[in-house]
Amino acid sequence: MERERFLTVAEVADILRLKPRTIHKHLKEGRLEGVLFGREWRISQAALDAYIEAAVDRTGRGRLRMEPEELDAYLVGEKQG
């Protein structure tokens, strides 16, 4: 069984190009799901994906112009060549 990957607040902030303070705010407001380990938040990759998907649905921006299968084929080709 594969374990789910958890990210730190700093990693999520870097990925989203937001300040860690904003990530903390979204965690406390429940807009982004996370788990507290002691005093440190951790965010699963699945929770981050859901957060991004919700943001895209809300704004209508950032939608992929390719179907998922086309994107997969593109990414595989990019890795090979």
Sequence and secondary structure as in RCSB ss.txt:
>XXXX:A:sequence
MERERFLTVAEVADILRLKPRTIHKHLKEGRLEGVLFGREWRISQAALDAYIEAAVDRTGRGRLRMEPEELDAYL
VGEKQG
>XXXX:A:secstr
     EEEHHHHHHHHT  HHHHHHHHHHTSS  EEETTEEEEEHHHHHHHHHHHHHHH  S  SS HHHHHHHH
HHHHH 
